Amino acid sequence: MDDLTPPLLTALRDVRWQLLSGRSTKEAVRNYAFKHSDALASRIGQLWILKQQGTLNLAEINWPNFHQKTFWELLERGFEGQPIVEPLTHLEDEVESVAKHDLDQHLATLPFKALFPLLFLQFPAFVILLIGPLLRELV
Amino acid sequence: MSLIFFAQTMFGNMFAIRTLRKFRGRALISTSKLTIIGTSFAFIIAAETFFLQNHPRIAVFVLVISLIFLQLALHVHEQRRISLLLRGFPVFLDRWILNLRTGMSTTAARDRALAATEPLLRNLLTPLITASDGVEKRRHRLFSEEITSELRAIQNQNHNTITRLQNLRANVRRASDFRRKSGQAMRQSAIQSFVLFVMHFALAGFTFWRTGWKNADLILIATALTLAGALILRVLARRIAWTI
C-alpha cells in the first residue's frame, strides 16, 4: 500500500523516536536529514549545515506553514540542551489531527476529481470501441 | 505439432517452477501451499496444451496469460500475508511487555512472547531480535529500518526496556492507523480503475472477435486512453494538498 504520510509527520515521528531511543537532538536531526529525501528533510538538512557553520539567520527563513516553523523552533531548543520530547509529542498530535482533516477533505473531493479522467479519457475510449467499428463500416 | 506441444509444456512448467521458487525463497507463503499451487498449475499447463494443440498461437497466448496470472495471484497472496503478519507484530509487543511487567527478564519475556506467536512471524522475527549487534543488518522483508534498529537496540541495551517497547508499539499502531486512512484514497482509485479495465478489455475482446484485425488501431487508441485515465486517476489520488 502506498504511504501518503505527510513529510512533517514523518519528520516528527522519526526525530521523537530517536530522542526516545537515547540519541541527542543533533544526532536525531542529522540522521533524519540523511535518511529521508523529501523537500522538508532537505530543508532541515540545509538549515542544520548552516547552523553548524554559524551562518543561520532565522529571520530570513520563509516557512511554508506555522507547524514547520514550530518544529524547527523546538529543534533549536533541543540543540540548546532543553528537553523537547514532550513538546514534540504534542506537536505530533496537532499535526496528525490537521493531517486527518486534510485527508478527509481529499477523500470528500476525490470522487469529483475522478470524474475528469472518466469523462474525458475513459468514456471516449468506450465510445471508440462501441461506435468506431460501426462508423467505419458506414463510411 | 507434438514438438510445439512438448515445448509449450516444458517452457510453461519451467517458468511456473521459477516463479514458485522465487516465492519460496522469500518464505512468506508456505512450501506446502506452493506445492499445491505448482501441481495444479502443471496440470493446467498440460490441459491447455493438450486441448489447444491444433491452435498453437492461441495456446501460447493462453499460456502467457496463465503465467502472468500465476505471478499476480502469488504476489497478491504474499501482500495479504504480509499485512496479516504485520497485524500480529503489535500483539507480539503486547505479550513481550506483559511478560516484562510480570517480572520476567528481557530475554525470557521475549522468548515466551515469541513462542506464542504465529510460526511464520516467529521465523521472521527470530533472526531480528536474537542476532547480536552488527548481524543481519540487511533490509528486512516485513519491517522498516526504524523498527529493526529499535528492536536490535532494545535487545542489546537492557535498560528502560518496557518504556522503549511501549513507545515502539505506540508508534507502530499510530503509523499503521494513519496509513490505513490514507490508503482509502488509493483503494478508491484502484477499484475504479480495475472495474474500468475489466469492462474495457471485455469490450475490446468483443470488438476484436466481431471485426478482427481491421479495427486494431481503434482498440489500441481506446486502450491508450483507458491507461492514461487510470494513470491520471492515480496521480489525483496521491496528490493531497497538505496544509502542514
Boltz contact constraints between the chains, C-beta under 6 A:
constraints:
  - contact:
      token1: [A, 1]
      token2: [B, 183]
      max_distance: 6.0
  - contact:
      token1: [A, 2]
      token2: [B, 186]
      max_distance: 6.0
  - contact:
      token1: [A, 3]
      token2: [B, 179]
      max_distance: 6.0
  - contact:
      token1: [A, 4]
      token2: [B, 182]
      max_distance: 6.0
  - contact:
      token1: [A, 5]
      token2: [B, 178]
      max_distance: 6.0
  - contact:
      token1: [A, 6]
      token2: [B, 242]
      max_distance: 6.0
  - contact:
      token1: [A, 6]
      token2: [B, 244]
      max_distance: 6.0
  - contact:
      token1: [A, 8]
      token2: [B, 244]
      max_distance: 6.0
  - contact:
      token1: [A, 17]
      token2: [B, 171]
      max_distance: 6.0
  - contact:
      token1: [A, 20]
      token2: [B, 167]
      max_distance: 6.0
  - contact:
      token1: [A, 21]
      token2: [B, 153]
      max_distance: 6.0
  - contact:
      token1: [A, 65]
      token2: [B, 244]
      max_distance: 6.0
  - contact:
      token1: [A, 67]
      token2: [B, 244]
      max_distance: 6.0
  - contact:
      token1: [A, 95]
      token2: [B, 244]
      max_distance: 6.0
  - contact:
      token1: [A, 98]
      token2: [B, 244]
      max_distance: 6.0
  - contact:
      token1: [A, 102]
      token2: [B, 242]
      max_distance: 6.0
  - contact:
      token1: [A, 102]
      token2: [B, 243]
      max_distance: 6.0
  - contact:
      token1: [A, 103]
      token2: [B, 181]
      max_distance: 6.0
  - contact:
      token1: [A, 103]
      token2: [B, 182]
      max_distance: 6.0
  - contact:
      token1: [A, 106]
      token2: [B, 240]
      max_distance: 6.0
  - contact:
      token1: [A, 107]
      token2: [B, 184]
      max_distance: 6.0
  - contact:
      token1: [A, 107]
      token2: [B, 185]
      max_distance: 6.0
  - contact:
      token1: [A, 110]
      token2: [B, 185]
      max_distance: 6.0
  - contact:
      token1: [A, 113]
      token2: [B, 236]
      max_distance: 6.0
  - contact:
      token1: [A, 114]
      token2: [B, 233]
      max_distance: 6.0
  - contact:
      token1: [A, 117]
      token2: [B, 229]
      max_distance: 6.0
  - contact:
      token1: [A, 117]
      token2: [B, 232]
      max_distance: 6.0
  - contact:
      token1: [A, 117]
      token2: [B, 233]
      max_distance: 6.0
  - contact:
      token1: [A, 121]
      token2: [B, 225]
      max_distance: 6.0
  - contact:
      token1: [A, 121]
      token2: [B, 228]
      max_distance: 6.0
  - contact:
      token1: [A, 121]
      token2: [B, 229]
      max_distance: 6.0
  - contact:
      token1: [A, 122]
      token2: [B, 196]
      max_distance: 6.0
  - contact:
      token1: [A, 122]
      token2: [B, 226]
      max_distance: 6.0
  - contact:
      token1: [A, 122]
      token2: [B, 229]
      max_distance: 6.0
  - contact:
      token1: [A, 124]
      token2: [B, 225]
      max_distance: 6.0
  - contact:
      token1: [A, 125]
      token2: [B, 222]
      max_distance: 6.0
  - contact:
      token1: [A, 125]
      token2: [B, 225]
      max_distance: 6.0
  - contact:
      token1: [A, 125]
      token2: [B, 226]
      max_distance: 6.0
  - contact:
      token1: [A, 128]
      token2: [B, 218]
      max_distance: 6.0
  - contact:
      token1: [A, 128]
      token2: [B, 222]
      max_distance: 6.0
  - contact:
      token1: [A, 129]
      token2: [B, 203]
      max_distance: 6.0
  - contact:
      token1: [A, 129]
      token2: [B, 207]
      max_distance: 6.0
  - contact:
      token1: [A, 129]
      token2: [B, 222]
      max_distance: 6.0
  - contact:
      token1: [A, 132]
      token2: [B, 218]
      max_distance: 6.0
  - contact:
      token1: [A, 133]
      token2: [B, 207]
      max_distance: 6.0
  - contact:
      token1: [A, 133]
      token2: [B, 211]
      max_distance: 6.0
  - contact:
      token1: [A, 133]
      token2: [B, 215]
      max_distance: 6.0
